[in-house]
Amino acid sequence: MNLFRLSFRMLRRDKRAGELRILVLALIIAVSSVTTVGFFSDRVQLALSRESNQLLGADLLIIGDRPLPAHYADKAEQLGLKIATLTRFSSMASKGENSLLAEIRAVSAGYPLRGELRLADSASEIITEQKTYVAQGIPSPGTVWIDEKLMTGLDIFPGETLEVGATQMTVAALIAREPDYSVGFINMGAKLLMNADDLTATHLIQPGSRVTYQLLVAGEEEQVTKFRSWAQMQLVPGQRIEGIRDARPEIRAALERAEKFLSLTALASVVVAAAAIALAVRRFIQRHLDGCAIMRCLGASQATILRLYLYHFAILGLVASGLGCLLGFIAQEFLSHWMAGLVETSLPFPSGLPAVHGLLSGMVLLLGFSLPPLLNLRRVPALRVLRRDFGMTNLHGLAGYAFGLLALSILFIWEAGELRLGILVMLGFLAAIAIFALLGWVLIKLLMLVRQQAASAWRYGLANIRRRTIASLVQSIALGLGLMAMLVLTLIQSDLLKDWRTSLPPNTPNRFLINIQPNQLQPLAEFFTQREMRQPELYPMVRGRLVTINDQPVRIDDYTEARKKQLLNREFNLSWADELQSDNEIVAGHWWQGEGSLDSELSMEEEVAETIGVKLGDQLTFDIAGNQFSAKITSLRKVDWDTFRVNFFVMVRPGQLDTYPINYVTSFYLPPSQVGVMHELVKNFPNLLVIDVATVIEQVQKMITQVSRAIEFVFLFTLLAGFIVLYAAISATQDERIYEAAIFRTLGAKRRQLVRAWAAEFSILGGLVGIFASAGASVLAYVIAKYALHISYTFNPMIWVMGILVGMIGVTIAGLLGTRSTLTHPPLWTLRKIG
């Protein structure tokens, strides 16, 4: 016997008979919701990374302190990537007797590869967006573009000439904004942008000059990833790779949080889809018990029946999952065009991974929840042909659902993209199922105590629930999980956006002042006072290079990780304070208390400590201006970089660095209407390095808006998956209700009485669903928000009101609509069909 051909014939017969309608619909909706979320999340994350890469002016930077070998550019061009070069160094720019130290940037054609470089033709106290335009290309040979700091410091305007090294160059325009401006503390002072072809004539780069060479790379993500993997193996001491995640910790944190939440959104869709498939499989198995009993009578073995239905479900799963992937792609493509206008950026074409993911998810969900019932289905006794009550006892076996939950757990971890988040959510849902089952059983027992005092319709509804306790609990838990997922999504969406928006209030610091000397503290305070500006808080700072860890010398060549080499190859900014800043949190050890001890102490940012491989109790030695300073790590801190306040990787106990050369750093908020104050500041304090981070803040806020809209978009598909769960739950008991309706109508019951009784039953089930969902959502949202996403969570009692009302009203309305057809069949027709 060809079981595969027979299985295919049975599949076609079931399709014609309408037996597969609910299961196929549940699986298609499940896979389409997962793939829609997957495709759109993939495109959003690609777009977020691309938009963020505008802060670098490229997708990737190769940086070196010596001219970069040609093989980097050759490999990039071989992979079809766009390239540009940037040579950066500090030198004096002069006009007449006035000179000013400026950062010279010599760029090649194509710069910038990402983002925009905006120019202005004339000087103004306030250069607004309306007065600027996008640069077309780079400065022409013999010309330069300068920024406001250089214009103010030299009192120079467009059309005039200045000296750059050994050559005279004409100022052609003012730089209003650069794409890679304020990325790191290297972009501090005045800036001058010139054509790379003019660099040789300046004679500024001589042996021993301190120059940074950059290769900018941009293109398709896959090719950029290949290039990064290849370049990582080619790096030599003095070279490093930077992407947006390497350059700014606050941008990196925003991207990672966005990716976590989009993964969580996809998890919600997986949970709702699993509930729908579990209920649909249950109904499918119920409707095939008689066919299995007949095959047993004709001599089919248990193994034959199992193989037959495994083929059946495999074909069904592949076809339905494929259709789900196709529908998911079409849906996200259509809605992505609509979303593209809202996010004001084009979404890149998705990769093929979400389609593979969706196909595998559909098969895992289907087989995970169908395999255990199939094991029960093969054991249907032949006696069921005569006794219809035989073969029903194992449909709700706990082992069956446990296997399905195991498959779902695997998908949790895979979908989350992070082991900790996946396990956390998985354990939360498993605990919720166990608690829901126990709570539901207790509530049903309590409701039965008041059954006699209730009206007839409520007594019948309670009797139905009691008679089908396990089935009622399964339906309630499935619907509860779906509603809980949507409530959790709503809670975390609200808290996430609130956290992000409050982390960037309107007065977020947008200017940093570096290199403030001790003798400038009083004059600087008077400067702010005279202009009625709030006095910014000043932070002392000493620069030192890490030279030993536990008395072992730090050799950069001994390390292979680029991030670790980058940190150890730079000078650390060491600061001190009596009190811990509000945006810092001690995660290990303790902050210094009381009088200072004889041993020096320091506190290190936890991510940096993990990267360079140090821990509590380790002894670090820094070289500060030729002197050695050693201290023991007594605490690790988590820093909230989203605040854009001054923060340090290394903090020491006050009084330990007083004998070293000290300067100060501060940050403050400068309203757009007071931009002219910066001109006065530069004139009065020419040595200060001013960092304008307004561009970074604007980019982060833009990212927040994009993610907010993406969240609302993907939430719609989780909601659609919830509707199919409800439909599957109602359909799961439809055959049984048709039979009950026929019996009651034969005994004289009216339609109105049955409708009231079912309405009572559905409202009780809906109440259970609402209680399950509200309780689970509150607990799970707290756990995920606090331990996984690290955002604030506020208990919202309206979730309980909303959850119970939505559960009762939604289940009642859907239940009555779903069972309406059961009252259209004449009782005699139903009884004859059943036999």
SULSUL-V53749 format. One line per field, one symbol per residue. ss: DSSP state (H for helix, E for strand, - for the rest). phi: phi as a letter, one per 20 degrees, with the letter a starting at -180 (. if undefined). psi: psi as a letter, one per 40 degrees, with the letter a starting at -180 (. if undefined). A space follows every 50 residues. Layout:
ss->???
phi->???
psi->???
This chain:
ss->--HHHHHHHHHHHHHHH---HHHHHHHHHHHHHHHHHHHHHHHHHHHHHH HHH------EEEEE-----HHHHHHHHH---EEEEEEEEEEEEEE--EEE EEEEEEE----------EEE--------HHH-EE--------EEEE-HHH HHHH------EEEE--EEEEEEEEEEE------------EEEEEEHHHHH HH--------EEEEEEEE--HHHHHHHHHHHHHH----EEEE-HHHH-HH HHHHHHHHHHHHHHHHHHHHHHHHHHHHHHHHHHHH--HHHHHHHHH--- -HHHHHHHHHHHHHHHHHHHHHHHHHHHHHHHHHHHHHHHHHH------- --HHHHHHHHHHHHHHHHHHHHHHHHH----HHHH------------HHH HHHHHHHHHHHHHHHH--HHHHHHHHHHHHHHHHHHHHHHHHHHHHHHH- HHH--HHHHHHHHHHHH-HHHHHHHHHHHHHHHHHHHHHHHHHHHHHHHH HHH-------EEEEEEEHHHHHHHHHHHHH-------EEEEEEEEEEEE- -EE--HHH---HHHHHHH---EEEEE-------EEEEEE----------- EEEEEHHHHHHH------EEEEEE--EEEEEEEEEEEEE-HHH------E EE----------EEEEEE---HHH-HHHHHHHHH----EEEE-HHHHHHH HHHHHHHHHHHHHHHHHHHHHHHHHHHHHHHH-HHHHHHHHHHHHH---- HHHHHHHHHHHHHHHHHHHHHHHHHHHHHHHHHHHHHH---------HHH HHHHHHHHHHHHHHHHHHHHHHH---HHHHHHHH-
phi->.effffffffffffffenfegfffffffffffffffffffffffffffff fffffenaebcdcbecgfgfffffffffemeecbdbdcadbedccmeecb fceecddegofeecncddccecfbfceeffedbffdncgfgnccdcdfff fffdlccgnedcecmececefeadeebdfdfmeneeedefccdcfffeff ffleecgnfecddcdecbrfgffffffffffgeefcgndbdcdffeecff ffffffffffffffffgffffffffffgfffgfffgfdfffffffffeof effffffgffggfffgffffffffffffffffffffffffffelbfefff eefgffgfffffffffffedffffffffefffffgddfeendfdfdgfff fffffffffffgffffmbgffffffffffffffffgfffffffffffffd ffeefffffffffffffdgfffffffffffffffgfffffffffffffff fffcfgeggccdddmfegfdffgfffgfffdldffffecfbcebdfdbcl megedgffddffffffffedeeeecbafdfffedcfdbmbffcmffefef cbccfffffffemdbgnfddcdedlndecdbdfdbddddefffmefbcfc ccfgnedfeefdcccbcbedfgfdfgffffffffcfefdddedgffffff fffffffgffffffffffffffffffffffffdffffgffffffffeofe gfffffffffffffffffgffgffffffffffffffedelcfcdfcffff ffffffffffffffffffefffeeefgfffffffn
psi->hgddddddddddddddeededddddddddddddddddddddddddddddd ddedeeeidihhhieihhieddddddddefiiiiihhhihihhihbehih hihhhhiiiehidiaihhiidiiidhhiddeiihhgaiiiheiihiiddd dddefiihdiiihgbeihihhdihhdhidfhfgiedgdaiihhihdeedd ddfdhiheihihhihhhiaiddddddddddddeeiiheiihhaddddhdd ddddddddddddddddddddddddddddddddddddeedddddddddeeh idddddddddddddddddddddddddddddddddddddddddefihhihi ieddddddddddddddddeddddddddeehidedddheeieededfhddd ddddddddddddddddehddddddddddddddddddddddddddddddde ddeiiddddddddddddfdddddddddddddddddddddddddddddddd ddegidfhhehihifhideeddddddddddefihhihhhihhhihhdihf ehihhdeeidhddddddeeihihhiiidihideihheiaiiiiaiiidhi iihihddddddefiiheihihihhfeihhiihheihihhgeeefihiidh iihiededeihhiiiiiihhidefddddddddddgeeihhhheddddddd ddddddddddddddddddddddddddddddddedddddddddddddeeii ddddddddddddddddddddddddddddddddddddddefiihhhhdddd ddddddddddddddddddededeehidddddddd.
